[in-house]
Amino acid sequence: MPRNHHGEWIWYELLTSDADAAQAFYEKVAGWTIARAVLNGEPSPMDYRILTAPDGQNAGGLMKLPDGAPMRPTWHGYIGVDDVDAAVDAIEARGGRLHMPAMDMPGVGRFAFLADPQGVNIYVMRGEPDERSTAYDRRAPGHCSWNELIAPDDAAALHFYGTLFGFVKEGAMPMGEMGEYHFLRTAHGTEPFGAVMRQQPNQPVAAWIFYFRIADVDAAVETIRAEGGQVVMGPMEVPGGERVILAIDPQGAAVGFVSAPIT
């Protein structure tokens, strides 16, 4: 299977203050099997854990934040690029900020960690294995199904991600005083993978929010609360009939979940 095109989402990663507690929470809520990564046939020397979806495919990773790190627990997404160094230069030239210079990880690939011009964190990566990532899969349980950007300036975000990664606006849904919900697809895609919306006063942080597909978001509400998380939006039905919730996990990371119907 060919590698991903430039501008496709290829990985999702949770940085958390308590890896064991986060693993227990997500195994119950998302249905993932979570285990320490294996590199070249040996357990990873660092405690990096792989999230495996019900179909046996990798859906993302999980690792503990270093003690004393200023970053709060959060989910990050990796956007695949043809040339990591060129992407870093282009992002910085447009007002982005480099958090971590490009580095190589044998058997994994080359990646860098940055903030876009509005302060939203992203990774750019070119995977080393010449194979396609399936971490994003619109329809598969356990995979990321929707990527939603909350940005102070939605028009500027559309321009930035369009010129850097080839994201294409695919229509929009009016939301009254909240502006428009701009649907996005990749340059090679045929359907939206996510959307951009203007940050609202009740949304304190500009960020990408990732929605993972599970069997039943309504049933998940009770589990999330029982395991120490919060549900801050929903359950609610969105156009097309799917149901979504936005949650805060027990360590404080925002995460979304979505469930059927979808055909």
C-alpha positions as CSV (number, residue, x, y, z in Angstrom):
1,M,0.0,0.0,0.0
2,P,1.5,3.4,-0.9
3,R,2.5,5.9,1.7
4,N,0.1,8.7,2.6
5,H,-0.2,11.8,0.4
6,H,1.2,15.2,1.6
7,G,-1.4,16.8,3.9
8,E,-3.0,13.6,5.2
9,W,-3.4,12.9,9.0
10,I,-1.1,10.0,9.8
11,W,-0.9,9.8,13.6
12,Y,-2.5,10.9,16.9
13,E,-0.8,11.1,20.2
14,L,-1.9,11.7,23.8
15,L,0.6,13.4,26.1
16,T,-0.7,12.8,29.7
17,S,0.4,13.3,33.3
18,D,-0.5,9.7,34.2
19,A,0.0,7.0,31.5
20,D,-1.4,4.1,33.5
21,A,-4.6,6.0,34.5
22,A,-5.0,7.3,30.9
23,Q,-4.6,3.8,29.5
24,A,-7.3,2.4,31.9
25,F,-9.7,5.2,30.9
26,Y,-9.3,4.9,27.2
27,E,-9.4,1.1,27.1
28,K,-12.9,1.3,28.7
29,V,-14.2,4.3,26.7
30,A,-12.6,3.9,23.3
31,G,-12.2,0.2,23.2
32,W,-8.5,0.3,22.4
33,T,-6.0,-2.3,23.3
34,I,-3.0,-0.4,24.7
35,A,0.5,-1.8,25.0
36,R,4.1,-0.7,25.0
37,A,5.5,0.0,21.5
38,V,7.9,-2.6,19.9
39,L,10.8,-1.4,17.7
40,N,12.9,-3.8,15.8
41,G,11.4,-6.7,17.7
42,E,12.2,-5.3,21.1
43,P,10.1,-3.3,23.6
44,S,10.6,0.5,23.1
45,P,13.3,1.8,25.5
46,M,10.9,4.7,26.4
47,D,7.5,4.1,27.8
48,Y,5.6,4.8,24.5
49,R,2.3,2.9,24.2
50,I,0.4,2.1,21.0
51,L,-3.4,2.4,20.8
52,T,-4.7,-0.5,18.8
53,A,-8.2,-0.3,17.3
54,P,-10.6,-3.3,17.2
55,D,-9.6,-4.0,13.6
56,G,-6.0,-4.6,14.8
57,Q,-4.7,-1.4,13.2
58,N,-2.7,1.2,15.0
59,A,-4.8,4.3,15.9
60,G,-2.2,6.4,17.8
61,G,0.1,6.6,20.7
62,L,0.2,7.5,24.4
63,M,3.1,8.7,26.5
64,K,3.7,10.4,29.9
65,L,4.7,14.0,30.0
66,P,8.1,14.5,31.6
67,D,8.0,15.5,35.2
68,G,7.8,19.3,35.5
69,A,6.9,19.8,31.9
70,P,4.9,23.1,31.4
71,M,2.6,21.5,28.8
72,R,-0.8,20.4,30.0
73,P,-2.2,16.9,29.0
74,T,-3.4,17.1,25.4
75,W,-4.0,15.3,22.2
76,H,-1.8,16.1,19.2
77,G,-2.1,15.2,15.5
78,Y,0.6,14.5,13.0
79,I,0.2,15.7,9.4
80,G,2.1,13.8,6.8
81,V,4.4,15.9,4.6
82,D,6.8,15.1,1.7
83,D,9.7,17.1,3.3
84,V,9.7,17.8,7.0
85,D,12.5,20.4,6.9
86,A,10.8,22.3,4.0
87,A,7.5,22.2,6.0
88,V,9.2,23.6,9.1
89,D,10.8,26.5,7.0
90,A,7.4,27.2,5.4
91,I,5.5,27.3,8.7
92,E,8.1,29.5,10.4
93,A,8.1,31.9,7.3
94,R,4.3,32.3,7.8
95,G,4.6,33.1,11.5
96,G,4.5,29.7,13.1
97,R,6.8,28.8,16.0
98,L,9.1,25.8,16.3
99,H,8.8,23.9,19.5
100,M,11.0,21.0,18.7
101,P,13.5,20.9,15.7
102,A,13.2,18.1,13.1
103,M,14.6,14.8,14.4
104,D,14.8,11.3,13.1
105,M,13.6,8.2,14.9
106,P,14.9,4.9,13.4
107,G,12.1,2.8,12.2
108,V,9.5,5.6,12.7
109,G,10.5,8.6,10.6
110,R,11.4,12.3,10.7
111,F,9.2,14.8,12.5
112,A,9.0,18.2,14.1
113,F,6.7,19.9,16.6
114,L,5.4,23.4,15.9
115,A,2.7,25.9,16.5
116,D,0.8,27.4,13.6
117,P,0.6,31.2,13.3
118,Q,-2.4,31.3,15.7
119,G,-0.7,29.1,18.4
120,V,-2.3,25.8,17.6
121,N,0.2,22.9,18.0
122,I,0.8,20.4,15.2
123,Y,3.4,17.8,14.3
124,V,4.7,17.4,10.7
125,M,6.1,14.0,9.8
126,R,7.4,11.8,7.1
127,G,7.1,8.2,8.1
128,E,10.1,5.9,7.5
129,P,8.1,2.8,6.6
130,D,6.9,3.0,3.0
131,E,3.4,2.1,4.0
132,R,0.1,3.8,4.5
133,S,-1.0,5.0,7.9
134,T,-4.6,4.1,8.8
135,A,-4.7,6.1,12.1
136,Y,-7.3,8.3,10.4
137,D,-10.3,6.3,9.1
138,R,-13.6,8.0,8.7
139,R,-15.6,4.9,9.3
140,A,-13.6,2.4,11.3
141,P,-14.3,2.0,15.1
142,G,-11.4,3.0,17.2
143,H,-9.9,5.3,14.6
144,C,-10.0,9.1,14.4
145,S,-13.1,10.0,12.4
146,W,-13.1,13.8,12.5
147,N,-10.4,16.5,12.9
148,E,-11.8,19.9,14.1
149,L,-9.8,23.1,14.3
150,I,-10.9,25.8,16.7
151,A,-9.0,29.0,15.6
152,P,-9.3,32.6,16.5
153,D,-9.3,33.6,12.8
154,D,-11.0,30.9,10.8
155,A,-10.3,32.6,7.4
156,A,-6.5,32.9,8.2
157,A,-6.5,29.2,9.3
158,L,-8.1,28.2,6.0
159,H,-5.5,30.1,4.1
160,F,-2.6,28.7,6.2
161,Y,-3.6,25.0,6.1
162,G,-4.6,25.3,2.4
163,T,-1.3,26.7,1.2
164,L,0.9,24.5,3.4
165,F,-0.9,21.2,3.4
166,G,-3.4,21.4,0.5
167,F,-6.5,21.4,2.7
168,V,-9.5,22.3,0.6
169,K,-12.7,24.0,1.8
170,E,-15.6,21.8,0.9
171,G,-18.6,23.9,1.7
172,A,-19.7,25.4,5.0
173,M,-22.6,25.2,7.5
174,P,-23.9,28.6,8.8
175,M,-23.9,28.8,12.6
176,G,-25.5,32.3,13.1
177,E,-23.4,34.6,15.3
178,M,-20.8,31.8,15.7
179,G,-19.9,32.2,12.0
180,E,-19.5,29.2,9.7
181,Y,-18.4,25.6,10.1
182,H,-16.0,25.2,7.2
183,F,-15.7,21.6,6.0
184,L,-12.2,20.4,4.9
185,R,-10.9,17.7,2.6
186,T,-7.4,16.9,1.5
187,A,-6.2,17.7,-2.0
188,H,-6.5,14.0,-2.9
189,G,-9.6,13.3,-0.8
190,T,-13.2,12.9,-1.9
191,E,-15.0,13.6,1.4
192,P,-14.4,15.9,4.4
193,F,-12.0,14.8,7.1
194,G,-12.8,17.6,9.4
195,A,-13.6,21.3,9.7
196,V,-12.5,24.7,10.9
197,M,-14.6,27.0,13.1
198,R,-14.0,30.4,14.8
199,Q,-13.0,30.2,18.4
200,Q,-15.9,31.3,20.7
201,P,-15.7,33.1,24.0
202,N,-16.5,29.9,25.9
203,Q,-13.6,28.1,24.2
204,P,-10.5,29.1,26.1
205,V,-7.9,27.3,23.9
206,A,-7.4,27.3,20.2
207,A,-6.6,23.7,19.2
208,W,-7.3,20.8,17.0
209,I,-9.9,18.5,18.5
210,F,-9.9,14.9,17.5
211,Y,-13.1,12.7,17.5
212,F,-12.6,9.0,17.7
213,R,-15.3,6.6,16.5
214,I,-16.9,4.3,19.1
215,A,-20.0,2.1,19.2
216,D,-22.3,4.4,21.2
217,V,-21.6,7.9,22.6
218,D,-24.7,7.9,24.7
219,A,-23.6,4.8,26.5
220,A,-20.1,6.2,26.8
221,V,-21.2,9.2,28.8
222,E,-21.8,7.1,31.9
223,T,-18.5,5.4,31.6
224,I,-16.6,8.6,31.1
225,R,-18.1,10.1,34.3
226,A,-17.7,6.9,36.3
227,E,-14.0,6.8,35.3
228,G,-13.4,10.4,36.4
229,G,-13.8,12.3,33.1
230,Q,-16.3,15.0,32.2
231,V,-18.6,15.4,29.3
232,V,-18.6,19.1,28.3
233,M,-20.7,18.9,25.1
234,G,-23.5,16.5,24.0
235,P,-24.5,13.9,23.4
236,M,-25.9,15.7,20.4
237,E,-26.9,14.9,16.8
238,V,-25.0,16.5,14.0
239,P,-26.0,16.9,10.3
240,G,-25.9,13.4,8.8
241,G,-27.3,11.8,11.9
242,E,-24.1,11.0,13.7
243,R,-24.0,11.6,17.5
244,V,-21.0,13.3,19.1
245,I,-19.7,14.2,22.6
246,L,-16.8,16.3,23.7
247,A,-15.1,15.1,26.9
248,I,-12.3,15.9,29.2
249,D,-10.3,12.9,30.3
250,P,-9.4,12.4,34.0
251,Q,-6.0,14.1,33.4
252,G,-7.5,17.1,31.6
253,A,-7.0,16.4,27.9
254,A,-9.9,17.3,25.6
255,V,-11.1,14.5,23.3
256,G,-14.2,13.9,21.1
257,F,-16.1,10.7,20.3
258,V,-18.6,10.0,17.5
259,S,-20.9,7.1,16.8
260,A,-23.2,5.9,14.0
261,P,-25.2,6.3,11.9
262,I,-22.9,6.5,8.9
263,T,-23.1,4.6,5.6
